[in-house]
Amino acid sequence: MMDYQPILNQIVEDVQAIADRGKVADYIPQLASIDSNKFGVSLLDNNAKQFSAGDAEEAFSIQSVSKVLLLSMAFSIVGDDLWQRVDVEPSGDPFNHLSLLEMENGIPRNPLINAGAIVICDVLLSHLKDPKSEFLEYVQGIADDSSIAYDNAVAISEKKTGFRNYAAAYLIKSFGNLENEVEDVLDFYFYSCSISMSCEQLVKLFYIFVNRGKCLKNKSYLSLSQVKRINAIMLTCGFYDEAGEFAFEVGLPGKSGVGGGIVALLPNQFCVATWSPGLNEKGNSKLGMLALEKLTTKTGQSIF
Ligand SMILES: NC(=O)CC[C@H](N)C(=O)O
């Protein structure tokens, strides 16, 4: 059994010494004031042993990380029919890019870019009575933690400024790939992005992708085949136009968000989350990527 604690301690020490921490996302006004000196990391292994260092207990806005959870809920409800509405190819483009959507008739490249997650929200809206509360309960249930919550201020802040997401949603609607009203779909989308939790909570949630679809309490949320597919999508599409770079540097499936969180995992072995609010020019956490590269290099553990 590997003792990850000294490795995580060393990683925190190393990254805290780096002066260039990237730039905090400020296009969502509520996120602009987050302290870029924060850094947290938590790892949960396959014996359910948890290791943490730095600001691992502090909650942050998970933003696009929630796209994986939207996907897993929708996939478990509608199954393979989902792939008629959204593709599974990397976009090679920024998360809020629009031109591919126009060229490909409103079928988003994958569920982990904004356009794809908007379509997934539409699917959930068509299948759930009260999507906002049912999605939150789904997330709380997997993590076995009812303290996980939406951050209203972040959701409202983004609703006022999320012009590109409105553009994407209307474009998708014009191609007939949204069943519900744009306002309703985006309200749900913005709330899903606003979910706030810590690195320690995040790894418990993503444990289902390590543990063949089962949470820490052994309840099953996804089939083994569904886990395989979602992990594949995380590997190829989890970091927008930097998915190749993340696979190259880190070698794990994972997902980032503009709140500075990254979660990554090695199937059957461990799940790890980092939080460092400063982003690189592709919108991924600068020090989070660096920390995860150090982890997989030091331990020699990656999917490759
Ligand atoms: N990459 C992200 O985390 C983007 C999520 C953000 N809520 C947006 O829609 O722009």
The ligand as an ORCA input file, in Angstrom:
! r2SCAN-3c Opt
* xyz 0 1
  N     -14.427     25.662    -18.261
  C     -15.338     25.950    -17.378
  O     -15.204     25.635    -16.191
  C     -16.466     26.784    -17.895
  C     -17.697     26.777    -17.018
  C     -18.378     28.103    -16.979
  N     -19.487     28.022    -16.078
  C     -18.820     28.551    -18.354
  O     -19.848     28.137    -18.789
  O     -18.165     29.311    -19.030
*
